[in-house]
Amino acid sequence: MVRTTLFLWGFVLPLLTLLVGCGGSDDPAVYAVRGVVTYEGEPVQGALVTFHGDHAPRLATGTTDDEGRFQLSTFGRNDGAVPGRHLVTIRKMEIDGLDESAIPGDSMDDVLENPGGVVRATHQLPEKYADPARSDLQVSVSDTEENVFSFVLE
């Protein structure tokens, strides 16, 4: 009995602890990123900010609050972005023609149904900022310094 207890405490439990501890993901390190978006001198509320990293396995995204502030998420909530150079897109759309009485879980046909049968999405910011091929916004996320960015859109 003593031998079994020693075996469990001395060999099996440390081995299990090691195996559980080594079961981490292959996700790269991310660093906190926050910032603010303004357009024509005013904070932009409800815009989607996306960092497209050169070597990032995923996009980092965040949505601006009513003061134009955002925090980025890549693998978890507000965890940040991978270090390195990123192209930035910022998009804010207004969608007209949605049936506001539709609730989540309805089919897309039900959600988009309206008397005129037309759903229109319009950009609330200059379209170039929403297009990775045309956006001129670029930043570098650091693994040693604070990552705070201000995007002043014209």
Secondary structure, DSSP 4 states (H G I P E B T S, - for coil): -HHHHHHIIIIIHHHHHHHHHT----PPP-B-EEEEEEETTEEPPSPEEEEEESS-SS-EEEE--TTSEEE-BSSSTT--B-SEEEEEEEE-EEEES--TT--TTS-HHHHH--TT---EEEESS-GGGG-TTT--EEEEE-SSS-EEEEEEE-
